[in-house]
Structures are given as structure tokens and as C-alpha cells.
């Protein structure tokens, strides 16, 4: 299941525990959520292009993450709201 799909399935204010590993997709977050790597592992978000994590609203916390920007003129993390 993609990060986007997993995030879409959690309620506002919930905790989403992700399997350790590398994800090559961008993530857009617009709600209160805690994103955490399972069992103290490490989650790497490294899209092929585009901003890796974009926060457009909510109170967002990331634990156990490495975030790498995609190729080109983009940010690793962009916060426009929240």
C-alpha cells in the first residue's frame, strides 16, 4: 500500500506507524497526524522528483524519518499551512 493510501486511511489526530524502508513517492499531509517508523526503524522518503513531504495543514509530527528531495528545483520538506 502506498504512503498516500495509508495516510488517507487514518483519522484526524491518529498515529500512522510505517514499515521501515525507502519510499519513492511524495507525501502530502493536510491533517493532524503522527507518522512514525515501526519498531525504531527508519523510513526514508526519496521521490524521483518533486518535494518529498508537503504539509498543507494540520499538526504533523514525523519520527524516525530521513527525507530527501527529488531531482530538480524542489524542497525536501515544504510547509504552507498547519
DALINCOR-V916691 format. One record per helix or strand. SS is the DSSP state (H for helix, E for strand). FROM is the first residue (numbers start at 1). TO is the last residue. If there is no record, write none. Layout:
ss: {SS,SS}
from: {FROM,FROM}
to: {TO,TO}
This chain:
ss: {H,E,E,E,E,H,E,E,E,E,E,E,E}
from: {3,14,21,27,33,38,43,49,53,60,65,71,77}
to: {8,18,23,29,37,40,46,49,56,63,68,71,81}
